[in-house]
Every structure is written in structure tokens, then in C-alpha cells.
């Protein structure tokens, strides 16, 4: 069942940052498939990147769209999975030590968007859970 929730532009910026960050690793599919021969992991990554693209269909591909709100139309189960994964990745990124963050050269604006994305994923997951998986 598709969701009917609408997110704000600020929530969208955060989620967009998380999706963009994850999509930067799309080349890992080839590495896992060709170099490691790990077909199960390659399939998992392919599913994750497909979810990312599906979410971008709802929130837009442009880094700064002019819209003020964005309707999420993904089925609740899929949305829950992608938001949970993105939240986990954000927690891992933001949980790095200051030296690790410095070595990755994360600037303050990117970190703020990651926090916004983390907060947006958490809020949407709570809303989905409170409604028993129905539309939010």
C-alpha cells in the first residue's frame, strides 16, 4: 500500500543527502560481483540502489528543487526499509570520531544535512509504526 505522507523541504534535503551519499557507492556492485564473486551481496546492493532511485523519483533528482513539500508514494514496507537503512548509515557516519570525520573532510553543511536526514527518517518510521504500517 503506498504511503500518502508529505515531507518538508528541510526533511527532503536531509533525506536527499543520505541517498546521494549512499549512491556514491554504486560502483561497489561491480566490485562485489566481479572481484569477490559475492552474488548475494551484489543483489543486496542492487536492491538498495533501486530503493534509492525509487525514493529519488518521489523527492526529485535536483539538489535544490523549488517545491516546498514532497509526497512519498512508495509502498509502506519499501519506505520503511529504505528509511531504516538510511538512518543506520547516518548514525554510522555521524558516530565517527572527530579525526575520522576530519579525514573524510565532511564539512559542517553536509553534517547538518545528514542530521536532518537522520531526524526525517526517524520521524517517518515512527509515524509508519504508529499507524501499524498503514499510510502515514
N, C-alpha and C positions, 0 to 999 in steps of 0.2 A: 504494500500500500504506500503510495507516495506521501511525502510529508507536505504540509502546507504552511511551513513556518517561514517567516521573513526575518532576515538578519539585517543589521545596520551596516552602514558603510565602514564604520570602525571595526566591527566584527569581521566583515569581509576582508579588510586589509590584513588583519591578523591571520585569518584562515588562508588567504592568498599567499602570504609569506611562508606559511608552513607547507603548503602544496608546492610552491616554487622551490623551496629548499629540498623537498623530497624528490621532485622531478630532476634535480641536478644529478641524481644518481642513476638515471635511466640506463646509462651505459653498463651498469652492473649486471644487467640481464645477460648481455653477451659474454661478459667475463665469467659469470656463474655457469652459463650454458656451455660455452666453448672451452674455457680453460679448466674449469673444475668438473664439468660433466654432471653438475647437480641439477637434474631436471626438476625436481620438486621445488627447490629454492628458486629456480628461474621462473617456474609457473607462479609461485607466490609473489615474486616481484612484479611479474606481468599483471597479475590481478590488482596489486596495489597501484600500479601506474594507471591502469584502466579506471580505477576508482577516482584517482586524482583528476584524470581528464574529464570524467563524468561530473565531478564537483565543479570543475572549471566551466563546464557548459552552463551551470546554474549561476555562478558568480562572475563569469566573464573572464576573458583572457587578458584584457588590457590591465596594466598595472594600476591605473588610476581612472576607472570609469566614472562617468558623470552622475550615475544613478545614486540615489540616497539609500535605497533598500534593495534587497536581493531575495527572491523567493527560492527556497530549496525544494526541488521536486523529486529528489532521489527517494527510492523506497526506504522506509524507516530502517530496516535491517542493514542495508548497504550504508546509509548515512551514519548509523551507529558505529559500524565497523571502521569507516574511514575517519570519523571524528576521534574515536578511541585510539587509533593508530597515530594520528597526527598529534593528539595530546601527549601520548607516550614519547614521541620523538621530540616534542617541545620540552617536556620535562627533562629528557636526557640532555638536550642541548643547553638548557638553562641551568642544569645541575653541574655543569663542568666547573672546574676550579678557575679562578681568575687567570692563572697562567695559561690554561688550556684555551680559554676564551680569547686571550690576547694573541696566542699563537694562531688562532683561526681568524684573527683580525675582524671579529664581529664588532661592528660599530653600534653605537647606542640606539640609533633609529631602528636597526634590524632587530636588536634585542627587544625593544618596545613592541614591535610588530609580532614577535614571537610570543611575548606575554599576552598580547591582545588575542592572538590565535588560540593560545592555551586556554584563556578565560572563555572565549567563544565556544570552543569545543566542549569544555566542561559544562557550561550553561545549557547548551543544546542537548547534551547527553542526559543531564538531569531532567530537562523538560520531556524528553522522549520516555525516560524511565517512569516519570510520574504519571504519564498517560498510558502506561502499560504497553508501549510500543505502537500506539495509535498515532495519528497525525498530531503534530505539535503546532 
